[in-house]
């Protein structure tokens, strides 16, 4: 069965919509289909004991179940400072810097991509100009550009041009 829409009419009280009984029959049919797709006819209700569980499709593909330890006992902490006594593979999102870290071999290792700045106007030449900074990105209609060093006033190329073909290979 496909979703059954309740017709509400063109405007309030125009008597062009479904009668109340018809509308609720459609509601019940929609919910019956939804619950039947869960296999057991019952939506798993999460409780306190369901922490770190994931709602997943069962092996036969006929319903859903809560999978324990779906995250391998990893803990994700959102805080200004790293949590104390972390375990291997725990994660910490520093909400001040916006950076993600993973606890690996007794150290917090940054897992976020490098911060970079977007330069609205692409460089005129590879040597760059005053104000160009290492890590900046830019683009025009044909290329992406990456600044590999901060401009020092030398005739040394600091911008690299990256071109993509029709298959997004560079």
Buried (B, 14 or more C-beta within 10 A) or exposed (E): EEEBEBEEEEEEEEEEBBEEEEBEBBEEEBEEEEEEEBBEEEEBEEEEEEEEBEBEEEEEEEBBBBBEEEBEEBBEBEEEEEBEEBEEEBBBBBEEEEBBBBBEEEEBEEEEEEEEEEBEEBBEEBBBEEEBBEEBBBEEEEBBBBBBBEBEEEEEBBBEBEEEEEEEEE
